[in-house]
């Protein structure tokens, strides 16, 4: 039970850091670029505790190789957070909780953005997968992964559209040379 407790503690620290980062450069957008994608992400955040509670109760436990699954999950959780925080750091003032284009916005193609277009979502999805696996529980895995995957797919679509509208050919060229989540794959 130590690994799930550690995973939830890490998740709470991660959530707190993200709230601080997203509020740091908060501005009121001139245009609604977000198209409710932040609400989809918030809904995923609200669903995740259901899986964690079921994991603590033991409903849906993965029995086979749980001694191996839990530490792998914790490793994926930490790796995902590192990738996500690296992407957030690279974005700097352009990282927000909603999709928006600032008046001084620049297309970021450095750091982890050299390799993929949406590394913050790569990190988040990897971290949420790891959180679910660290419980070695089907419900924890499902509630920690599936809602965030759905929200991320929608949000990437919204972000790609906003960046195409804002940067035109410059973003189109960038998107043709960079995959979304996994270098050279997707």
C-alpha positions as CSV (number, residue, x, y, z in Angstrom):
1,X,0.0,0.0,0.0
2,X,3.1,2.3,0.3
3,X,3.4,2.8,-3.5
4,X,-0.2,4.0,-4.0
5,X,0.1,6.4,-1.0
6,X,3.3,7.7,-2.4
7,X,1.7,8.1,-5.9
8,X,-1.2,10.0,-4.5
9,X,1.1,12.3,-2.6
10,X,3.2,12.9,-5.7
11,X,-0.1,13.6,-7.7
12,X,-1.2,16.2,-5.1
13,X,2.1,18.0,-5.2
14,X,2.1,17.9,-9.0
15,X,-1.5,19.3,-9.1
16,X,-0.5,22.1,-6.7
17,X,2.5,23.1,-8.8
18,X,0.4,23.2,-11.9
19,X,-2.2,25.4,-10.3
20,X,0.5,27.8,-9.3
21,X,2.1,27.8,-12.8
22,X,-1.3,28.2,-14.6
23,X,-2.2,31.2,-12.5
24,X,1.2,32.9,-12.7
25,X,0.7,34.6,-16.0
26,X,-3.1,34.6,-16.1
27,X,-4.7,37.1,-18.5
28,X,-8.2,37.6,-19.9
29,X,-8.2,36.5,-23.6
30,X,-9.4,38.8,-26.3
31,X,-10.9,35.8,-28.1
32,X,-12.3,32.5,-26.9
33,X,-9.7,30.1,-28.2
34,X,-10.4,27.4,-25.6
35,X,-13.7,26.0,-26.8
36,X,-14.4,24.4,-23.4
37,X,-11.2,22.3,-23.6
38,X,-10.3,23.4,-20.1
39,X,-13.6,22.1,-18.8
40,X,-12.9,18.7,-20.4
41,X,-9.5,18.6,-18.5
42,X,-11.3,19.7,-15.3
43,X,-13.8,16.9,-15.7
44,X,-11.0,14.4,-16.0
45,X,-9.5,15.8,-12.8
46,X,-12.9,15.3,-11.1
47,X,-13.2,11.7,-12.3
48,X,-9.7,10.6,-11.3
49,X,-10.4,10.4,-7.5
50,X,-13.1,7.8,-8.1
51,X,-10.5,5.4,-9.5
52,X,-8.1,6.1,-6.7
53,X,-10.7,5.5,-4.0
54,X,-11.7,2.2,-5.7
55,X,-8.0,1.4,-5.8
56,X,-7.6,2.0,-2.1
57,X,-10.6,-0.1,-1.3
58,X,-9.2,-2.9,-3.5
59,X,-12.1,-3.3,-6.0
60,X,-10.7,-4.2,-9.4
61,X,-7.3,-5.2,-8.2
62,X,-4.8,-6.6,-10.7
63,X,-3.4,-9.6,-9.0
64,X,-0.9,-10.8,-11.6
65,X,2.5,-9.3,-11.2
66,X,1.3,-6.4,-9.0
67,X,4.7,-6.4,-7.3
68,X,6.1,-5.4,-10.7
69,X,3.3,-3.2,-12.0
70,X,3.3,-0.8,-9.0
71,X,6.9,0.3,-9.2
72,X,6.7,0.6,-13.0
73,X,3.6,2.8,-12.5
74,X,5.5,5.0,-10.0
75,X,8.4,5.4,-12.5
76,X,6.0,6.3,-15.3
77,X,4.3,8.8,-13.0
78,X,7.6,10.6,-12.2
79,X,8.8,10.5,-15.8
80,X,5.6,12.0,-17.1
81,X,5.7,14.8,-14.5
82,X,9.3,15.6,-15.4
83,X,8.4,15.8,-19.1
84,X,5.3,17.9,-18.4
85,X,7.1,20.3,-16.1
86,X,9.9,20.6,-18.7
87,X,7.3,21.6,-21.3
88,X,5.7,24.1,-18.9
89,X,9.1,25.6,-18.1
90,X,9.9,25.9,-21.8
91,X,6.5,27.6,-22.5
92,X,7.0,30.1,-19.6
93,X,4.4,32.8,-19.8
94,X,2.6,31.0,-22.6
95,X,1.5,28.2,-20.3
96,X,-2.0,28.7,-19.1
97,X,-4.9,26.6,-17.9
98,X,-6.9,27.5,-21.0
99,X,-6.1,27.6,-24.7
100,X,-5.3,31.2,-25.6
101,X,-3.1,33.3,-27.9
102,X,-1.4,36.3,-26.3
103,X,-0.9,39.5,-28.2
104,X,2.9,38.9,-28.0
105,X,2.6,35.1,-28.5
106,X,5.5,33.3,-30.1
107,X,5.6,29.8,-31.5
108,X,7.9,27.8,-29.2
109,X,10.1,25.2,-31.0
110,X,12.8,24.8,-28.5
111,X,13.4,22.4,-25.6
112,X,11.0,19.4,-25.8
113,X,9.1,21.2,-28.5
114,X,12.0,20.5,-30.8
115,X,10.8,16.9,-30.8
116,X,7.0,17.0,-30.5
117,X,4.2,19.5,-30.7
118,X,2.4,18.7,-27.4
119,X,5.0,17.4,-24.9
120,X,2.9,18.7,-21.9
121,X,0.2,16.2,-22.9
122,X,2.7,13.5,-23.5
123,X,4.0,14.0,-20.0
124,X,0.5,14.3,-18.5
125,X,-0.8,11.1,-20.2
126,X,2.3,9.2,-19.2
127,X,2.0,10.4,-15.6
128,X,-1.7,9.6,-15.4
129,X,-1.0,6.1,-16.8
130,X,1.7,5.7,-14.2
131,X,-0.7,6.8,-11.4
132,X,-3.2,4.2,-12.4
133,X,-0.6,1.5,-12.7
134,X,0.9,2.3,-9.3
135,X,-2.3,1.1,-7.7
136,X,-2.2,-2.2,-9.8
137,X,-6.0,-1.7,-10.2
138,X,-8.2,-1.7,-13.3
139,X,-10.5,1.1,-12.0
140,X,-7.6,3.3,-10.9
141,X,-6.0,2.7,-14.3
142,X,-9.2,3.5,-16.2
143,X,-10.2,6.6,-14.2
144,X,-6.6,7.9,-14.3
145,X,-6.0,7.4,-18.0
146,X,-9.1,7.3,-20.2
147,X,-10.7,10.7,-19.2
148,X,-7.3,12.5,-19.6
149,X,-6.7,10.8,-23.0
150,X,-10.1,12.0,-24.2
151,X,-9.6,15.5,-22.9
152,X,-6.0,15.6,-24.3
153,X,-7.1,14.5,-27.8
154,X,-9.8,17.2,-27.9
155,X,-7.5,19.9,-26.4
156,X,-4.7,19.1,-28.9
157,X,-7.2,19.6,-31.7
158,X,-8.3,23.0,-30.2
159,X,-4.7,24.1,-29.7
160,X,-3.6,23.0,-33.2
161,X,-6.5,25.1,-34.6
162,X,-5.7,28.1,-32.5
163,X,-2.0,28.0,-33.4
164,X,-2.9,27.5,-37.1
165,X,-5.2,30.6,-36.9
166,X,-2.6,32.7,-35.1
167,X,0.6,31.6,-37.0
168,X,-0.7,30.3,-40.3
169,X,2.0,28.9,-42.6
170,X,4.6,29.0,-39.8
171,X,2.6,26.7,-37.6
172,X,1.6,24.5,-40.5
173,X,5.3,23.9,-41.4
174,X,6.1,23.2,-37.8
175,X,3.2,20.7,-37.5
176,X,4.3,18.9,-40.7
177,X,7.7,18.2,-39.2
178,X,6.7,17.3,-35.6
179,X,4.4,14.6,-34.4
180,X,1.8,15.3,-31.6
181,X,2.8,13.1,-28.7
182,X,5.5,10.6,-29.6
183,X,8.4,11.5,-31.7
184,X,8.2,9.9,-35.2
185,X,5.1,7.9,-34.2
186,X,2.1,10.0,-33.4
